């Protein structure tokens, strides 16, 4: 069996009986390769006989925050979405204990197509870029149209104000992983607490990290083949997912921040935010676009908190890529500063 050089590859001998029981056609494991994705939850591609592939996603090793790395929730939500018009991989098996490979994990089908980390889609022909961005908008709207109770997810999140709940959660996790005070992050937390919208909306399933690098894409068809990485999914306010999309695109382009700030989108064949939102609203049946200022600012903060956690895991020796964890952690002040600039521009 071929393996990559990653030091914590899953034990193929321990996995084989599980695969034989739940996916017997897969056959013997011939190779295991760690993917570049999965900074939070390490992700591996398993290859079997005749080139068959499946994906294993596990929790990191070491001491973890209680509510983090929720692979059980990922498995449950994707399993529930099977058969809806939100595309997800087929779930194969969830192993909730760490007895087999040292951490809980799940297995799912490998989806074809391709993954892209850069929303500029520079490797694609110009005329293929806008269609897939439009399908991103439509898929997100279809997710938000779903009645969670009808697909068995009526209890997938606690009741109450989503943004209040999320702000409290991420402030707590940010403080738990702080490695030093960051003034803009403190100022951003204060603004979010002062401007929290107390109105409640009908809860809908939110992905929690909806961006191009969490999708499998069909370049020729301009379609989203699968939505991945549901670790942060819950019941809540759909504006949070829209805010996440626009927050990401407001960052500068590059390997780490992966944004569209400063890009001439028309020249590059990319949809502007306005067009994306119009497509979303049409698919979702909304007569007017929602106000997203708070949602965008919140997503800047949450991403800063996530990256602070990645940095802390790297310092503690628990990150899947310590050098990348340090580089991502260095972006935390920039996320907060950009959030404050967005707030001031809209005031």
C-alpha positions as CSV (number, residue, x, y, z in Angstrom):
1,X,0.0,0.0,0.0
2,X,1.4,3.4,-0.9
3,X,1.3,6.3,1.6
4,X,2.3,9.9,1.6
5,X,4.8,11.4,4.0
6,X,2.2,12.8,6.4
7,X,3.2,11.5,9.9
8,X,-0.4,10.8,11.1
9,X,-1.9,8.8,8.2
10,X,-4.9,6.6,9.3
11,X,-4.0,3.0,10.0
12,X,-5.1,1.1,6.8
13,X,-5.2,-2.3,8.7
14,X,-7.6,-0.8,11.2
15,X,-9.7,0.8,8.5
16,X,-10.0,-2.2,6.2
17,X,-12.6,-4.1,8.2
18,X,-14.8,-1.0,8.4
19,X,-14.6,-0.5,4.7
20,X,-15.3,-4.2,4.0
21,X,-18.4,-4.0,6.1
22,X,-19.8,-0.6,4.8
23,X,-18.4,-0.4,1.3
24,X,-17.4,-4.0,0.2
25,X,-17.0,-3.1,-3.4
26,X,-14.2,-0.7,-2.6
27,X,-11.8,-3.6,-2.0
28,X,-8.4,-3.5,-0.3
29,X,-7.0,-0.1,0.5
30,X,-4.1,0.6,-2.0
31,X,-3.1,4.1,-1.0
32,X,-3.9,6.9,1.5
33,X,-3.1,10.5,0.7
34,X,-3.7,13.6,2.9
35,X,-5.4,16.4,1.0
36,X,-4.4,20.0,1.2
37,X,-7.9,20.7,2.5
38,X,-8.9,20.1,6.1
39,X,-6.8,22.5,8.2
40,X,-9.3,22.1,11.0
41,X,-10.2,18.4,10.5
42,X,-7.5,16.4,8.7
43,X,-8.9,14.9,5.4
44,X,-7.6,11.9,3.4
45,X,-8.3,10.3,0.1
46,X,-8.3,6.5,0.2
47,X,-7.9,4.6,-3.1
48,X,-9.1,1.1,-3.5
49,X,-9.2,-1.5,-6.3
50,X,-9.8,-0.3,-9.9
51,X,-9.2,3.3,-8.8
52,X,-12.2,3.6,-6.5
53,X,-11.9,6.5,-4.1
54,X,-13.5,7.6,-0.8
55,X,-12.7,10.3,1.7
56,X,-11.9,10.0,5.4
57,X,-12.3,13.0,7.6
58,X,-11.2,12.8,11.2
59,X,-10.9,15.0,14.3
60,X,-7.4,16.3,15.1
61,X,-5.4,14.6,17.8
62,X,-4.8,16.3,21.1
63,X,-6.9,18.3,23.5
64,X,-9.8,20.0,21.7
65,X,-12.3,22.7,22.6
66,X,-15.6,21.1,23.4
67,X,-17.7,22.5,20.5
68,X,-14.9,22.4,17.9
69,X,-14.2,19.9,15.1
70,X,-17.8,18.6,15.1
71,X,-17.4,15.8,12.5
72,X,-20.5,14.1,13.9
73,X,-22.6,17.1,12.9
74,X,-21.0,17.2,9.5
75,X,-21.9,13.6,8.9
76,X,-25.5,14.1,10.2
77,X,-26.2,17.2,8.0
78,X,-24.8,15.8,4.8
79,X,-26.7,12.5,5.4
80,X,-29.9,14.5,5.9
81,X,-29.3,16.5,2.7
82,X,-29.1,13.4,0.5
83,X,-32.0,13.5,-2.0
84,X,-32.5,17.3,-1.7
85,X,-31.4,19.8,-4.4
86,X,-28.4,20.8,-2.3
87,X,-25.6,18.6,-3.6
88,X,-23.5,16.7,-1.0
89,X,-21.3,13.5,-1.1
90,X,-22.9,10.2,-0.1
91,X,-22.2,9.4,3.5
92,X,-20.7,5.9,4.1
93,X,-20.0,5.5,7.8
94,X,-19.5,7.5,11.0
95,X,-17.1,6.1,13.6
96,X,-17.7,8.2,16.8
97,X,-15.1,6.6,19.0
98,X,-11.3,7.1,18.6
99,X,-10.6,3.5,19.2
100,X,-9.7,2.5,15.6
101,X,-7.4,5.3,14.4
102,X,-6.9,7.5,17.5
103,X,-9.8,9.9,16.7
104,X,-13.4,9.9,15.6
105,X,-13.8,9.9,11.8
106,X,-16.3,9.4,9.0
107,X,-16.1,8.0,5.5
108,X,-17.9,9.5,2.4
109,X,-17.9,9.2,-1.3
110,X,-15.2,11.0,-3.3
111,X,-16.9,13.5,-5.6
112,X,-15.5,14.2,-9.0
113,X,-14.9,17.6,-10.5
114,X,-12.3,19.9,-9.0
115,X,-11.7,22.1,-6.0
116,X,-10.5,25.7,-6.3
117,X,-9.0,27.8,-3.5
118,X,-8.8,31.0,-5.4
119,X,-12.1,32.7,-6.2
120,X,-10.4,34.5,-9.2
121,X,-10.5,31.1,-10.9
122,X,-7.4,32.0,-12.9
123,X,-6.9,28.5,-14.1
124,X,-10.4,28.6,-15.8
125,X,-11.4,30.2,-19.1
126,X,-12.9,33.6,-18.5
127,X,-16.3,32.5,-19.8
128,X,-16.5,29.7,-17.2
129,X,-16.1,31.8,-14.1
130,X,-19.5,33.7,-13.8
131,X,-21.6,30.6,-14.4
132,X,-20.2,28.7,-11.4
133,X,-20.4,31.8,-9.2
134,X,-24.1,32.0,-10.2
135,X,-24.6,28.4,-9.3
136,X,-23.0,29.1,-6.0
137,X,-25.7,31.6,-5.4
138,X,-28.5,29.3,-6.5
139,X,-27.2,26.4,-4.3
140,X,-27.0,28.6,-1.3
141,X,-30.5,29.9,-1.8
142,X,-31.8,26.3,-2.2
143,X,-30.1,25.4,1.2
144,X,-31.8,28.3,2.9
145,X,-35.2,27.4,1.4
146,X,-35.2,24.0,3.0
147,X,-37.4,23.4,6.0
148,X,-35.0,21.8,8.5
149,X,-37.7,19.8,10.3
150,X,-38.8,18.1,7.0
151,X,-35.3,16.6,6.6
152,X,-34.9,15.6,10.2
153,X,-32.8,18.6,11.3
154,X,-35.4,20.5,13.4
155,X,-33.2,20.0,16.4
156,X,-29.9,20.8,14.7
157,X,-29.5,24.1,16.6
158,X,-30.7,25.7,19.8
159,X,-33.6,28.2,19.8
160,X,-33.1,31.9,20.1
161,X,-31.2,34.7,18.3
162,X,-28.6,33.1,16.0
163,X,-26.2,36.0,15.9
164,X,-26.3,36.5,19.7
165,X,-25.6,32.8,20.1
166,X,-22.8,32.7,17.6
167,X,-21.2,35.9,18.9
168,X,-21.1,34.5,22.4
169,X,-19.6,31.2,21.2
170,X,-16.9,32.7,19.0
171,X,-16.0,35.3,21.6
172,X,-15.5,32.6,24.1
173,X,-13.4,30.5,21.7
174,X,-11.4,33.4,20.6
175,X,-10.6,34.3,24.3
176,X,-9.7,30.7,25.0
177,X,-7.1,30.7,22.2
178,X,-5.7,34.2,22.6
179,X,-1.9,34.4,22.4
180,X,-1.8,38.1,23.0
181,X,-4.2,41.1,22.9
182,X,-5.2,42.3,19.4
183,X,-6.7,45.8,19.6
184,X,-8.8,45.7,16.4
185,X,-10.4,42.4,17.5
186,X,-11.3,43.8,20.9
187,X,-12.9,46.9,19.1
188,X,-14.8,44.6,16.7
189,X,-16.2,42.5,19.5
190,X,-17.4,45.7,21.2
191,X,-19.1,46.9,18.0
192,X,-20.8,43.6,17.4
193,X,-22.1,43.4,20.9
194,X,-23.5,47.0,20.7
195,X,-25.2,46.5,17.3
196,X,-26.6,43.0,17.7
197,X,-30.0,42.8,16.0
198,X,-32.4,41.4,18.6
199,X,-35.0,40.4,16.0
200,X,-35.4,36.7,15.4
201,X,-35.9,35.2,11.9
202,X,-37.3,31.8,11.1
203,X,-34.4,29.4,11.6
204,X,-32.9,27.8,8.4
205,X,-30.0,25.5,7.9
206,X,-26.8,27.6,7.5
207,X,-23.6,26.1,6.2
208,X,-21.3,28.4,8.3
209,X,-18.3,28.5,6.0
210,X,-19.7,28.8,2.5
211,X,-16.9,29.7,0.0
212,X,-15.4,28.3,-3.1
213,X,-12.8,26.2,-1.5
214,X,-15.5,24.2,0.3
215,X,-17.1,23.2,-3.0
216,X,-16.5,20.6,-5.7
217,X,-17.0,22.2,-9.1
218,X,-17.7,21.1,-12.7
219,X,-15.8,23.6,-14.9
220,X,-17.5,22.7,-18.2
221,X,-21.0,22.8,-16.8
222,X,-20.5,25.7,-14.5
223,X,-22.1,23.8,-11.6
224,X,-21.5,23.1,-8.0
225,X,-21.2,19.3,-7.7
226,X,-21.0,19.1,-3.9
227,X,-20.9,21.3,-0.8
228,X,-18.3,20.2,1.7
229,X,-17.0,21.1,5.2
230,X,-20.2,21.4,7.2
231,X,-18.4,21.6,10.6
232,X,-19.9,25.0,11.4
233,X,-23.4,24.2,10.1
234,X,-26.4,24.8,12.4
235,X,-29.9,26.3,12.4
236,X,-29.8,30.1,12.2
237,X,-30.0,33.2,10.1
238,X,-29.3,32.9,6.3
239,X,-27.7,36.3,6.3
240,X,-24.7,34.7,8.0
241,X,-23.9,32.6,5.0
242,X,-24.3,35.6,2.6
243,X,-22.1,37.6,4.9
244,X,-19.4,34.9,4.7
245,X,-19.3,35.0,0.9
246,X,-19.0,38.7,0.7
247,X,-16.5,38.9,3.6
248,X,-14.2,36.4,1.8
249,X,-14.4,38.4,-1.5
250,X,-13.6,41.6,0.4
251,X,-10.2,40.2,1.3
252,X,-7.1,40.7,-0.9
253,X,-6.3,38.0,-3.4
254,X,-3.5,35.5,-2.6
255,X,-2.8,32.1,-1.3
256,X,-3.8,32.8,2.3
257,X,-6.6,35.4,2.2
258,X,-8.2,34.2,-1.1
259,X,-10.2,37.3,-1.8
260,X,-11.2,39.5,-4.7
261,X,-10.4,43.0,-3.3
262,X,-9.0,45.2,-6.0
263,X,-9.9,42.8,-8.9
264,X,-11.6,44.1,-12.0
265,X,-14.3,41.5,-11.9
266,X,-15.9,42.5,-15.2
267,X,-12.5,42.2,-17.0
268,X,-12.0,38.8,-15.3
269,X,-15.4,37.4,-16.0
270,X,-16.4,37.4,-12.3
271,X,-19.8,38.3,-10.9
272,X,-20.0,41.5,-8.8
273,X,-21.5,41.1,-5.3
274,X,-24.7,42.8,-6.5
275,X,-25.3,40.2,-9.3
276,X,-24.6,37.3,-6.9
277,X,-27.1,38.7,-4.4
278,X,-29.7,39.3,-7.2
279,X,-29.4,35.6,-8.3
280,X,-29.6,34.5,-4.7
281,X,-32.7,36.5,-4.0
282,X,-34.4,35.3,-7.2
283,X,-33.8,31.7,-6.3
284,X,-34.7,32.2,-2.6
285,X,-37.9,34.1,-3.5
286,X,-36.9,37.3,-1.8
287,X,-38.5,40.5,-3.0
288,X,-35.6,42.7,-1.7
289,X,-32.0,42.0,-0.7
290,X,-31.3,41.8,3.0
291,X,-29.1,44.2,5.0
292,X,-25.8,42.5,5.4
293,X,-23.5,45.0,7.2
294,X,-23.7,43.2,10.6
295,X,-23.5,39.8,9.0
296,X,-20.3,40.7,7.0
297,X,-18.7,42.3,10.1
298,X,-19.6,39.2,12.2
299,X,-18.0,36.9,9.6
300,X,-14.8,38.9,9.6
301,X,-14.7,38.4,13.4
302,X,-15.6,34.8,13.3
303,X,-12.9,34.0,10.7
304,X,-10.4,35.9,12.8
305,X,-11.4,33.7,15.8
306,X,-11.1,30.6,13.7
307,X,-7.6,31.5,12.5
308,X,-6.6,32.4,16.0
309,X,-7.6,28.8,17.0
310,X,-5.6,27.5,14.1
311,X,-2.6,29.5,15.3
312,X,-3.0,28.2,18.8
313,X,-3.2,24.6,17.6
314,X,0.0,25.1,15.7
315,X,1.8,26.5,18.7
316,X,0.5,23.5,20.8
317,X,1.7,21.0,18.1
318,X,-1.8,19.9,17.1
319,X,-2.1,21.5,13.6
320,X,-2.0,19.4,10.5
321,X,0.4,22.0,8.9
322,X,2.2,24.1,11.6
323,X,3.8,26.5,9.1
324,X,0.5,27.2,7.4
325,X,-1.2,27.6,10.8
326,X,1.3,30.3,11.8
327,X,0.8,32.1,8.5
328,X,-3.0,32.0,8.8
329,X,-2.8,33.2,12.4
330,X,-0.9,36.2,11.3
331,X,-3.9,37.4,9.3
332,X,-6.1,37.8,12.4
333,X,-5.5,41.6,12.8
334,X,-6.1,42.2,9.1
335,X,-9.6,40.5,9.3
336,X,-10.5,42.7,12.3
337,X,-9.2,45.9,10.7
338,X,-11.1,45.2,7.5
339,X,-14.3,44.6,9.4
340,X,-14.0,47.9,11.2
341,X,-13.4,49.6,7.8
342,X,-16.5,47.9,6.4
343,X,-18.5,49.1,9.4
344,X,-17.3,52.7,9.1
345,X,-18.0,52.7,5.3
346,X,-21.6,51.8,5.9
347,X,-22.3,54.2,8.8
